Amino acid sequence: MTLAVQFTNVSRQFGEVKAVDRVSIDIQDGEFFSMLGPSGSGKTTCLRLIAGFEQPSAGSIRIHGAEAAGLPPYQRDVNTVFQDYALFPHMNVLDNVAYGLKVKGIGKTERHKRAEEALDMVALGGYGARKPVQLSGGQRQRVALARALVNRPRVLLLDEPLGALDLKLREQMQSELKKLQRQLGITFIFVTHDQTEALSMSDRVAVFNKGRIEQVDTPRNLYMKPTTTFVAEFVGTSNVIRGDLARQISGHPQPFSIRPEHVRFAEGPLASHEIEVSGLLHDIQYQGSATRYELKLENGQTLSISHANSQWIDSSAQHQTGQRLSARWAREAMIPLHDTVASGV
């Protein structure tokens, strides 16, 4: 399959700080690819390297097979959508969307035609005469998206574009972005610190930490089969068992993870394939669809347990803080982990 973007041992250094450290990625043509990580992990710097706003200190970047070194942003077949929209307040929506085409010298009739087509793509047909101040936050984000799409890029870069929206709008835009990407068939590269955004929209996700990539995988595999302690703890909620307790349970000190929904309170005899631990119930958090329990184990570690609630059963009513309880999980639910890649191990 054709590669849209390829990083080979790319580094970017700012003074003594290595923002990107020997990163290699292959992003497929037509893929919805997310770069996920905390602030300062290197994901936005990678996006800026693709866009041409930064140049690598070392390594190679290729865009659709062509070496990108030295190419200015306007010569790359990519466009960027930013979190802050960056719309011109004095222009109407149509002229905002068409602005890039005007700079390229495209005539008014053609650029307005293409701008109207782009607005239709983002469900804003008929909004061309309005000013940005007359739009909601979600609508302004769609205008910014249309302004990028009007240039018909082969790669669309999205730098935390949903960060300024409220939860309901973010969820709506997640669905719309994925639908639009499938409709257009172009490559979307999406930067976010929000794991829900990355998991819900992406074909694959790269998890960044301290300038390096911890894991690149499908959303399901990132959640069900994390390979490092960082990924297990950053993507979703996980119980990472280390040290003496890991040795006691598995026979060796290699850390492993257990998702809270795979742990249950002990009832009946212990099965041969199960592990059991005991502790004091430290906290109960009712979360609507589920209840989260925090069990303080004898070694001081906290074990999270998640039980689904239903219309008939509120699991939080069955236990009280301060109770001594036992919890169990199946051995096959234990996921062996390596140390974080960013540690250099």
N, C-alpha and C positions, 0 to 999 in steps of 0.2 A: 504493500500500500504506500502511496506517495506521502512523504513527510511535509507538513506545512512549516514546522519550525524544528530545528535541531540545534541543541546546545552540546558542545563537546569540550569538557573540562574547562568551563567558563568560570572565571573569577572576576570580581570587581572590588577594588580596594579604594577606600577613601582615607588617606593618611595611614594611620596604624590600624584602622578598622577594615576588616575583610567582610564586606556586606554580602558577597556571594563567593562561595569557596568550592571551586572544582565541581561545578554542577554540570551534569550531563542529562539531557532529556530528549526524547523523540516524541513530538506531538504530531499525530496523524492528521492528514487533510480531512476536513469535515467533522472533526472531533469537537465535543464540548469538554474542554480540559480546564480543570481548576487548580490554582495554586493556593494552598491552604496553610496558614500558620499564624502564630502570634505576631504582634508588632515587632519590627526589627529582625524578622526571620529571613529576609532576603527576597520575599515573593514580589514585592512592588519593584525592587531594583531589577529583577529579572524581566518584568513587564516593560520597564523603561529601556532595558537593553534591546528588547525586541523592537520597540517603537523607534529606537534610534536617539532617544533623549540622553542616553548614556552610552559610552563605549567600553567594551570589556578591557580589563587590565591584562587578561590572559585568556587563551582558549578561542574557540571558533563558534560563530552563530551563522546558521544558514536558514534562509527563508525560501521555501519552495525550491530548494536545491542550490540557490545562489548565495555566495558568500556576502554577508551583510556588512563586513568591516568597512568603515568609512562612508557608508551610504547615509545621507541625511534623511530625516524622517519623511520628507515629501517624496522621496524616491523609493520608499518601501511600500509594498502593496498591503498596508495595514492601516487601521484607524483605531483611535482610542476613545472610550467613553469614561469620563471621570465622575467621581462621587458628587462634585460640587456643580455639575451641569454646565457651568461657564457659558450661559446664554447671554446674548446682547439684549439688555432691557429695553433699548430704544427701538429695536426691530420687532416686527411681528413674527409669528411662528414660521411662516413660509420662508421669509427672508433669512431667518436664523438657520433653517435647514439647508437653504440654498447657498449660504455664504461661501463655503469651501469651493463650490462650483464656480462662483463668481470670481474668486481669486485665481482659479485656473483659466479664466477667460471664456467660459462657456456662456453662450447667449442667454438672454433673459427667458425667452420662451422655452428653451430646452431645459434650463436649470429649474424653472418653476414646475415644469412637467415632472421632472425627476424628483423634485422635492415633494410634490403631491403624492407621487407613488410611494415614497418613503414614509410619509405620514399615514397613508393607508395601511402600510405594513404594520405599523405600531398602533393601529386602531385610533388614529387621530385625524381621519379624513373630515374635512369641514372646519378644522380648527386653525387654518392657516392665517386668518386675519387677526387672530387674538394676539395680545402681548403676553410675554412670560408671566407678568404679575397677575394675570387673569386665570392662571392655571394652578391646579393642585400640585403638590410635590411629585406625585406619581406621574402626572401628565408632563411636567417639566423634564422628568427623567426620560420619558418616551421621546420627547423632542430631541434631547441630547442623543438618544439612540438613533433616531431618524437622521440626524445630522451626520452621524458616522456612516450609516448605511447608504446614504445618498451617493457616496463616492464609490460604491460597489467594491469594497475591499475583499480580498480573499481571506484575510485574517482580521477578526475584530477583537480588540483588547478591551477588557472591562475592569477598571480599577475600583473595586469596592463600590459599584454603582448603586447599590441598594442601602448603603449604610445610613443615609439620612432619612429613610422612610420608616413609618411606624410598622409594627409587626404584621398587621393585616395586609397592608400594601406590599410589604416585602414578600409575603407568601404569594400574593397575586402575581407580582412581577416575576417571581421565580418560575411560576408555571408559564407565563407569557414568554419569557426569554427562551426557555427550552423549546416551546412550540415554534417560536420564530426561527431558532437555530435549525431545527429540523426542516422547516419550510424552505429556508434559504440554502441550506446545505454547505454553508461556509464554516470555517474554523472559528470557534469562540474560545478565547483564553481569558479566564475569569479569576481575578484575585480577590480573596476574602479571608477574614479571620473567623468567619461564622461557619462552623462545621455543618449546620443544617442546610445552609445554602449550597455548600459544596456537595454534600451527599445527595441532595434532592435533585440537582440539575445535571450533574456531570456524568460523562462516560468514564473518565478516569480522573484521579486526583493525585497531585504531588503534595506531600506534607513536608513543609519547610521548618527547619529549626536551626537558628544560629548560622545562617548562610548556607546550610547544606540540606540535602534531601534525605529524609528519613525513610520514605517509602513512596512508590508510585504504584497505584492499583485502582481497581474498580471500587466504587463506594461500598459495596457489600463486603469485599475482601478487607478493606481498611477497617471496617467495624468488626467483622467476624474473625479475621486472621491478621491482626496487627503483628508486625515483626519486631518492633522495638518498644521499650518501655515508654518512650515519649509518645508514640502513636497511640498506644493503648490508653494512655491517660489523657491525651489531647482530643482524640476522636471519640465522643461519647463519654460515658462514665464507666470506669473499670476499677476492679479491685486488683492491684498489682501486689503480688505476694513475693517478698524478698527474704534473703538472709536465712536465719535459723528456722523460721516457719516454713519457708520453701523447702529447705533440706528435710525437715521433719515430715512434710507431706509427700514430697516426690522422691526423696532420697539423694538429691543433689541441690546445690545452691542456686542454680539458674532460675531467675525470676520467671513467674508466669502470671497470666491475668485470668480473671473470672468476671464476666459481666454480671451486674446486680440481678438481672432478670433470670439468670441461670442458677441463683441461690435460693433455697427455700428453707423454712423452719422445719426442724426435725419432727417427724411423726412416725411411729411404728419402728420396727427393727431396721438397722442399718444394712443396706444392700452391699454386696461385695464390690460393686463398681463405684461406690460413693465415698466421699470424704466428709468427715464431720468435725466441726470446731465449736467451741463454746465461748460465751462471753456475756456481758451485761448490755441490755438494750439501752443505748445512750440517747437516741433521738428518734422521733417519728415525724415524717413530713408528708402530709396529705397533699397530693399533686393532681387531684382530679381523676384522671384515668388510671393512676397508679398511686401506691403509697410507698415511700422510701423509708427504710429502717437503717439505722446506724448501730451496729453491734460492736462494742469495744471488747476486743479479744484479750486473752490473758497476757499476751506479749506486748500489749499496748496498741497494736494496730487496729484500725477501724475497718470493719467489713460492711459494705453497702449491700442491701437486699431490696429488690424492687418486686412488689406484688401487684398484679393488675386488680383494679376494682371493677365491680359490676353494679348493675341496678339493684341487685338483691344482696350483694355482699360488700360491705365496707371493711376491708382487711385491717384498717387502722384501729377498729373497735375491738380487735381480738387480743391486742397486746398493750402493755403499759411500760413506760420507761422505768428502768431500775430492775426489771425482770431478768433473771438468769435464763438464757435460752441457748439452744444448740441449733446450728445451721448446717445444711448439707448441699453438696453439689456433685454432679457426676464427673468422674475422672476425665471423660472425653471432652468436657466443657473447658478444661484447662488449656490455655494457649501459651506455649513456651515462648519466651521473649529474649531478644538480645539487648545489650545495652544500647543507649541512644547513639546514633551515628555521629551526632555533633560532639560527643565526648572524645571522638577519635578512636574508639575501640572497634 
